[in-house]
Structure formats: structure tokens, C-alpha cells
Amino acid sequence: MKISQLVLGPIETNVYFFLDEETKEGFMVDPAIPSPAILKAIEELGMELKYILLTHRHFDHITGVPFVKEHFPEARVVIGQGDSAVLSNPEEFPPPFSMEMPELKPCPADLTVKEGDTLTVGGMTVRVMETPGHTPGGVIYLLDDEQIMISGDTVFYHSFGRTDFPGGSMEQLKDSLARIGALPQDYNILCGHGPMTTLSEERKADPYMSAFV
């Protein structure tokens, strides 16, 4: 397995690419903006893009979806069921930031996912865990065999997602963080912004996970 990363958009969103080097199948996570750099990354990997995985509905993670879908129409757009409406009706979900973002065009999800769903991409198995709080339908993606967690904005290095945007809930986020902390193994955590971290590190740093140290 090979992992590549871009940092794109006005608030430096991490965009990830996962490649099964044997089959050349792969997926990407959270296309922040329409950018030729995304196309270049996929081309350089020689990837057959199977899925566009979205961690949550905020514009800095999904605005590039129509652009990528236009160039890779066979790739399936995947989002948590509680956040899927924004892809069909973006005008009902204005950006929760006081900054200009590229226009988000409607691009409905091909697949909505829920707790326990799995996706197979080449030899990689991706498991879905629902983690509401930052948004109602936020999810994280777990590659258990590789000990990788794609956390979106639920977990950051020594921090966690804010809950003061529409649909956010601190109580839900506390519950989600506790469930993440209780997972039975360690993970390398690829965050939606900023540096990577590990679950063992966040169990020590995060008060809502500290019971699981």
C-alpha cells in the first residue's frame, strides 16, 4: 500500500490518496478544492480511482468533488448518511467560514455509509465508524490491518473538531471521542488538517480519551 498527501485550499486541508500497488486500485479522501494537483497525483500514482471518500460535509473537504467526478466518472462518491444532503443541495448548507470558497456544484453521493460498513479496494479493507459531533454525519475510516485511521476533523494532533458550526454537538463529539479511545488497538491517525498523530498519543492528550490510556 502506498499513501500520498496534498495540502489544498484556504485552510490547508489534507487530501489523501491510497494505492494498492499490486492491483493499482485506490481511493482518495476529501478533495478540498478543484485542483489540477489532484489529477496529477492520481496520474503519478497510476491509480484506478475507485472511491472518493468524504469524512464530513464541510466545504473545505468536499468542494473538489464535482471536479474529480468529472474526470473520473466511474469513481464512487462516499459520505456518511447524515451528511449526504449537502452534495445534492449545496445552497442549503452555506460554508461555515467567513472566507471565499470556490462554488460547490451539486454532485450527489453514489453511496452513503453507516457504522460498520466496509469497502474493499484492491487488497485494502476500509471500515466505517460513525463519529457525529463536528457534523451530524461525520465518519472516520479505519484500515485495521494497516493500523491507519482517517479522522477528518474529528481528531487532530492534541485536539479535536469544533462544534460551534450548524449541526455540531459537543455532547455527541465527546461520545465519539470516547468510542475512538476505546478501540482495541493503536492507529496512525491521518487528520483533516495539520500533522498526523497516533491513537496512543491522543489517549494521553485528549481528556475524553484519557480513561483508555
C-alpha atoms as one frame of an Amber mdcrd trajectory, in Angstrom:
protein
   0.000   0.000   0.000   1.197   3.499  -0.848  -0.140   6.719   0.702   0.292
  10.181  -0.785  -0.848  13.542   0.541  -1.620  17.030  -0.745  -2.449  20.120
   1.296  -5.009  22.229  -0.553  -7.412  25.105  -0.053  -7.575  28.266   2.055
  -7.355  26.445   5.391  -4.855  23.796   4.316  -6.976  20.673   4.109  -5.131
  17.361   3.964  -6.108  15.370   0.866  -5.045  11.720   0.928  -4.526   9.090
  -1.777  -4.312   5.355  -1.047  -2.980   2.953  -3.656  -2.877  -0.839  -3.691
   0.397  -1.188  -5.559  -0.383  -4.693  -6.790  -3.804  -4.057  -8.339  -3.351
  -0.285  -8.942  -6.796   0.287  -7.438  -7.131   3.103  -4.963  -9.191   5.785
  -3.319  -8.823   9.397  -2.298 -10.110  11.285   0.730 -11.645  14.780   0.970
 -10.924  16.656  -2.296 -10.779  20.128  -0.794 -10.948  22.250  -3.938 -10.972
  21.736  -7.718  -7.237  21.489  -8.383  -5.093  20.075 -11.194  -2.759  18.867
  -8.450  -5.319  16.164  -7.629  -5.302  14.899 -11.203  -1.501  14.969 -11.277
  -1.280  12.965  -8.049  -3.624  10.272  -9.361  -1.752  10.145 -12.667   1.646
   9.867 -10.997   0.384   7.001  -8.843  -1.019   5.217 -11.899  -4.180   4.772
  -9.867  -7.524   3.399 -10.949  -9.643   5.625  -8.716 -12.454   3.537  -7.235
 -13.807   5.793  -4.482 -13.859   9.430  -3.372 -14.272   9.125   0.396 -15.603
  12.101   2.344 -15.196  12.379   6.102 -17.860  15.074   6.566 -19.904  17.767
   4.881 -17.874  20.970   5.380 -16.965  22.829   2.209 -13.214  22.711   2.796
 -13.399  18.926   2.423 -15.871  18.462  -0.444 -15.657  21.400  -2.871 -13.423
  19.464  -5.251 -15.830  16.526  -5.554 -17.568  17.589  -8.810 -14.180  18.347
 -10.399 -12.779  14.911  -9.556 -16.007  13.178 -10.550 -15.946  14.944 -13.914
 -12.514  13.497 -14.649 -13.172  10.089 -13.060 -16.888   9.409 -13.584 -16.573
   5.757 -12.550 -15.268   6.676  -9.089 -17.983   6.425  -6.433 -18.562   9.348
  -4.079 -18.979   8.115  -0.484 -20.188  10.081   2.559 -21.854   9.389   5.906
 -25.616   9.166   5.628 -26.181  12.098   7.983 -24.135  14.492   5.827 -25.145
  13.430   2.324 -27.758  16.129   1.661 -25.128  18.820   1.111 -23.866  17.110
  -2.047 -27.293  17.326  -3.693 -28.345  20.703  -2.294 -25.211  22.749  -1.505
 -27.156  26.024  -1.435 -28.884  24.848   1.747 -25.530  24.439   3.525 -23.509
  27.660   3.177 -19.822  27.490   4.116 -19.416  27.852   7.887 -16.392  30.078
   7.368 -16.068  33.803   6.727 -13.926  33.248   3.637 -14.434  32.786  -0.056
 -14.564  29.230  -1.333 -14.991  28.010  -4.918 -18.612  27.345  -5.807 -19.802
  23.873  -4.885 -21.856  22.358  -7.673 -24.407  19.616  -6.953 -22.848  16.163
  -7.142 -24.979  13.593  -5.274 -23.325  10.773  -3.374 -23.121   7.399  -5.075
 -23.033   5.653  -1.706 -23.950   6.702   1.823 -22.339   4.734   4.619 -23.074
   3.954   8.239 -21.446   2.324  11.249 -19.766  -0.977  10.406 -19.958  -0.697
   6.619 -16.832  -1.820   4.760 -15.360  -1.042   1.367 -12.820  -3.195  -0.453
 -10.287  -1.517  -2.729  -7.747  -3.915  -4.147  -6.314  -5.642  -1.086  -7.365
  -2.841   1.265 -10.417  -3.058   3.524 -11.850   0.222   4.796 -14.214   0.151
   7.776 -16.634   2.966   8.577 -17.153   4.330  12.084 -19.794   6.985  12.658
 -18.403   9.899  14.707 -21.023  12.674  14.924 -20.272  15.875  16.761 -18.248
  18.038  14.389 -21.066  17.428  11.898 -24.177  15.237  12.223 -22.971  12.640
   9.729 -19.220  12.710  10.228 -17.373   9.417   9.861 -13.849   8.132  10.233
 -12.363   5.440   8.027 -10.306   2.630   9.553  -7.831   0.381   7.771  -7.489
  -2.045  10.652  -4.868  -4.334   9.124  -2.591  -1.366   8.410  -3.446   0.380
  11.715  -4.496   3.567   9.932  -7.312   5.905  10.920  -8.524   8.686   8.601
 -10.077  11.041  11.109 -11.250  14.062   9.108 -11.893  16.853  11.613 -12.932
  14.579  14.499  -9.381  14.109  15.819  -6.420  16.456  15.403  -2.963  16.352
  16.945  -3.651  17.078  20.635  -7.058  18.500  19.720 -10.446  17.725  18.206
 -13.041  19.277  15.915 -15.016  22.353  16.854 -18.747  22.058  17.408 -19.972
  25.650  17.021 -20.939  25.293  13.357 -24.529  24.410  12.376 -25.244  20.777
  13.230 -22.350  20.495  15.672 -22.799  18.920  19.101 -20.203  18.814  21.874
 -22.067  16.040  23.657 -22.048  13.893  20.533 -18.385  14.651  19.933 -17.471
  13.634  23.498 -19.216  10.311  22.917 -17.453   9.845  19.571 -14.038  10.574
  21.077 -14.688   8.128  23.907 -15.605   5.412  21.396 -12.466   6.137  19.393
 -10.345   5.991  22.543 -11.814   2.595  23.392 -10.767   0.985  20.106  -8.782
  -2.176  20.839  -5.555  -1.270  19.037  -3.327   1.663  18.212  -3.653   3.586
  14.941  -1.653   6.089  12.968  -4.131   8.952  12.589  -4.263  10.941   9.350
  -6.050  14.156  10.290  -8.088  16.530   8.166  -5.733  19.405   8.977  -2.275
  19.571  10.478   0.183  16.782  11.302  -0.552  13.136  11.774  -0.694  11.635
  15.246  -1.374   8.271  16.868  -4.245   6.992  18.923  -1.914   6.131  21.800
  -0.734   9.753  21.842  -4.276  11.145  21.750  -5.408   8.805  24.528  -2.889
  10.628  26.730  -3.582  14.151  25.427  -7.357  14.176  24.971  -9.432  14.424
  28.179 -12.294  12.499  26.579  -9.987   9.584  25.748  -7.823   9.645  28.865
  -9.796   6.853  30.543  -8.400   4.469  27.900  -4.684   5.069  28.492
